[in-house]
Amino acid sequence: MPQVDTHCPYCALQCGMSLDGARVTPRDFPVNAGGLCQKGWTSGSLLTSPKRLTTPLLRVNGGLEPVSWDFALDFVARKLAGIAGEHGPDGVAIFGGGGLTNEKAYLLGKFARVALGTSQIDYNGRFCMSSAAAAGIKAFGADRGMPFPVTDLKRADVVLLAGANPAETMPPFTQHLRGTDLIVVDPRRTPTAELASLHLAPRPGTDLALALGILHAVVEGGHLDQSYVDARTNGFGDVWRIVASWWPERAERVTGVSAADMRLAAEKLAGARNAYILTARGTEQHATGTANVGGWINLALSLGMPGRDGAGYGCLTGQGNGQGGREHGQKADQLPGYRKLDDPAAREYVAGVWGVDPDSLPGPGRSATELLEALGQDGGPKALMVFGSNVVVSAPRSQRVQDRLSELDFLVVADFVLSETAALADVVLPVTQWAEEHGTLTNLEGRVLLRRKALDPPPGVRSDLDVLNGLAKRLGQPENRFPVDAETVFEELRIASKGGIADYSGVSYERLRNGEALHWPVPADDHPGTPRMFLDAFAHPDGRARFVPVEYTGPAELPDEEFPLQATTGRVLQHYQSGAQTRLVDELNDVVPEAFVEVHPDTAKRAGLEEGDPARVRSRRGETIAKVRFVQSLQPDVVFLPFHFPGEQRANLVTNPALDPVSRMPEFKVCAVSLSTVDGAA
């Protein structure tokens, strides 16, 4: 096939690249301007991996044996129908992924609610963007991670990054920060923090106290943008009643960040002509994640930033289609277009598009963590289908998740490699990967992108759309209700999203092929898209943003005598998410082949550990084994674990599944642990 312009298979930056077969060339696209990170440069290796699945697999006598597609689909449909017949439609569940295309996410939600009739569907984006999404909807009335183009950041005088490490997670992004006065909020001295003029290093789980302290300093210093607050917002008085008691000196005692640095951050932001506040997983993946993000949004609103050209608040989406994946129906409470499943008008409209009775659609189901916990339990699903996720590595308290999977009557996984989750399945369905199919994704700035097919998949491999079509027909659905062609699915998605918050009705493959930059909402065929949201009004009925009162409560779990340290988790430059893809790439895996734990040298030595020693990191939920890395800049009572590795090296063996009451986000970023030698006391 000729060289094809497409996009990287990894993070939500969705860097532009060209493919000649499996050979990658960077492309001059706005978000990456001709740059790629190590993962992007080596992404072609995935297309020729010898670990590729090319035939359906069926568990026979404890092992996985190849079978034909017809046999596999017949078997899966028969099992799903039997379990639904015995336990009701909610006896079957679906778990999706933030890397699925818009077309797959849309059809997966439709398949769950129409072909299966189940309410039990959610996806791994619940572990990624849910807190920022919930806070954004409360404040602005709509959730689009970055409501402005990435390239706007080049005009910024000051940027505050809260819990973001793009120098490792999305390196091409950092070019947009050159020349800005950068403030980084992170407990660790990350490569991103090394770029900052001001590094604020709060104790893990104290992000909100820091945001409250800085907001107090803004008001105390006379920097509140009163005219903006009066003209474009509601609720500042309720927020100030909380913030008034969070003078920086009090916040310093909680966070460990000096009051002087809080006041300096407030002065830098207030003194800038153009300033942005951006959050990411470090501040969001907490049992208080929605409140944490709300604190940073309140700070941005106090300075008149959101809805102004050249300034604003945004969230750095993580997964490749983390934005689009949550807009079109694979979340537990959502219908296409970012409509709510419990909204009667939304149900009626979408049911009309689908040609079904609105009353036949199930209500909202369990969120991701709650869904996984319910598997195999009384009243919980007895069968699970997984598309584009590796929950055995990525979910909190992962051994518990593995145990729950083992209690299922039936597990089906669609993937292109035998991930740790797929290895446990009763049926594994080999599906196409990124360069072997057409499809759209929505990047971190709300721009809809066309990822083009660059080469044919191996013989025997089918697309996820083909899988859903084959199963739906076997479950009694009409022939054309679940199309196989991606563009046909997208045409239906356009109609289903029309009038919703995330309105794609004016987006078409033709416009994308012609190179148009279309940021949703795009409500008509001749609409140019909305690169900058909220310039005239916010998405609440009165057009005003909301200050939302948020109280600091701290981490769900505090250190004690048995577990005296705090563990936090994150990514490294060479790996992505659960590592199921990047661990297959020799150039990446050779650099970081196994788990490690970053520890202050004094802390390690008190535990009898030297650099390079295997260490046991134990929490109330389990333990993981990782090699010690000395990091002099790390706080002495904090350890850091990357979460890309399987087996006994899983960081999520120790993480806390405590959930945010609004977003249902688990507390990945802080838990109490102990550190010891592997042969030491457990």
ZIVEN-V24910 format. One record per backbone hydrogen bond with DSSP energy under -0.5 kcal/mol. NH is the residue of the N-H (numbers start at 1). CO is the residue of the C=O. If there is no record, write none. Layout:
# ZIVEN-V24910
NH_CO, NH_CO
This chain:
# ZIVEN-V24910
4_19, 6_17, 8_15, 12_318, 14_11, 17_6, 18_25, 19_4, 20_23, 21_19, 22_20, 23_20, 24_22, 25_18, 27_16, 29_27, 32_29, 33_29, 34_27, 35_32, 41_37, 42_38, 43_40, 45_42, 46_43, 47_44, 48_45, 49_46, 52_49, 53_416, 57_428, 58_65, 59_426, 60_58, 60_63, 63_60, 65_58, 65_63, 67_56, 72_68, 73_69, 74_70, 75_71, 76_72, 77_73, 78_74, 79_75, 80_76, 81_77, 82_78, 83_79, 84_80, 85_81, 86_82, 87_83, 88_84, 91_88, 92_89, 93_383, 94_120, 95_385, 96_122, 100_97, 102_440, 105_101, 106_102, 107_103, 108_104, 109_105, 110_106, 111_107, 112_108, 113_109, 114_110, 115_110, 115_111, 116_111, 117_112, 118_112, 121_119, 122_94, 124_96, 126_123, 127_124, 128_125, 129_125, 130_125, 133_129, 134_130, 135_131, 136_132, 137_133, 138_134, 139_135, 140_136, 141_136, 141_137, 142_136, 144_142, 146_444, 147_145, 147_313, 152_149, 153_150, 154_151, 155_152, 156_153, 157_274, 158_274, 159_181, 160_276, 161_159, 161_183, 162_160, 162_278, 163_161, 163_185, 168_165, 169_165, 170_166, 173_170, 174_171, 175_172, 176_173, 177_174, 178_175, 180_177, 181_157, 182_180, 183_159, 184_198, 185_161, 186_184, 186_200, 190_188, 194_190, 195_191, 195_192, 196_193, 197_182, 198_182, 200_184, 200_198, 201_199, 202_200, 203_255, 206_203, 210_206, 211_207, 212_208, 213_209, 214_210, 215_211, 216_212, 217_213, 218_214, 219_215, 220_216, 221_217, 222_219, 223_218, 225_302, 226_224, 229_225, 230_226, 231_227, 232_228, 233_229, 234_545, 239_235, 240_236, 241_237, 242_238, 242_239, 243_239, 244_240, 245_242, 246_243, 247_245, 250_247, 251_247, 252_248, 253_249, 254_250, 255_251, 256_252, 262_258, 263_259, 264_260, 265_261, 266_262, 267_263, 268_264, 269_265, 270_266, 271_267, 272_268, 272_269, 276_158, 277_312, 278_160, 279_314, 280_162, 282_163, 283_162, 283_280, 284_280, 285_281, 286_284, 289_286, 292_288, 293_289, 294_290, 295_291, 296_292, 297_293, 298_294, 299_295, 300_296, 301_297, 302_298, 303_299, 303_300, 304_301, 305_300, 308_305, 311_308, 312_275, 314_277, 315_145, 316_279, 317_315, 321_98, 322_319, 323_442, 324_442, 325_321, 326_322, 326_323, 327_324, 328_324, 330_325, 334_331, 335_339, 337_327, 338_327, 338_335, 339_335, 341_333, 343_340, 344_342, 347_343, 348_344, 349_345, 350_346, 351_347, 352_348, 353_349, 354_350, 355_351, 356_351, 360_357, 361_358, 365_332, 371_367, 372_368, 373_369, 374_370, 375_371, 375_372, 376_381, 377_374, 380_377, 382_91, 383_91, 384_410, 385_93, 386_412, 387_95, 388_414, 393_390, 394_390, 395_391, 397_652, 398_652, 400_397, 401_397, 402_398, 403_399, 404_400, 405_401, 406_402, 407_403, 407_404, 408_405, 409_382, 410_382, 412_384, 413_427, 414_386, 415_413, 415_429, 418_51, 419_417, 423_419, 424_421, 425_422, 426_411, 427_411, 428_57, 429_413, 430_428, 431_415, 432_462, 436_433, 437_434, 439_451, 441_449, 443_441, 443_447, 444_12, 446_443, 448_446, 448_518, 449_441, 451_439, 451_449, 452_450, 454_435, 455_435, 461_458, 462_430, 467_463, 468_464, 469_465, 470_466, 471_467, 472_468, 473_469, 474_470, 475_471, 476_473, 477_472, 481_478, 489_485, 490_486, 491_487, 492_488, 493_489, 494_490, 495_491, 496_492, 497_493, 498_494, 498_495, 500_497, 501_337, 502_337, 503_501, 504_502, 506_522, 507_504, 512_508, 513_509, 514_510, 515_512, 516_511, 518_516, 519_517, 520_446, 521_503, 522_503, 527_524, 530_519, 533_147, 533_531, 535_532, 538_543, 539_140, 543_540, 545_232, 546_139, 547_234, 548_546, 549_547, 560_563, 565_673, 566_637, 567_671, 568_639, 570_641, 575_572, 579_576, 583_579, 584_581, 585_582, 586_584, 588_585, 589_585, 590_586, 591_588, 592_588, 597_627, 598_640, 599_629, 604_600, 605_601, 606_602, 607_603, 607_604, 608_605, 609_604, 612_628, 613_610, 615_626, 616_676, 617_615, 617_624, 618_616, 618_674, 619_622, 624_617, 625_648, 626_615, 627_595, 628_613, 629_597, 631_599, 634_631, 638_635, 639_566, 640_598, 641_568, 642_596, 643_570, 649_646, 650_647, 653_650, 654_651, 655_651, 656_667, 660_665, 661_287, 664_660, 667_656, 667_658, 668_666, 669_285, 671_567, 673_565, 674_618, 676_616, 678_614, 680_677
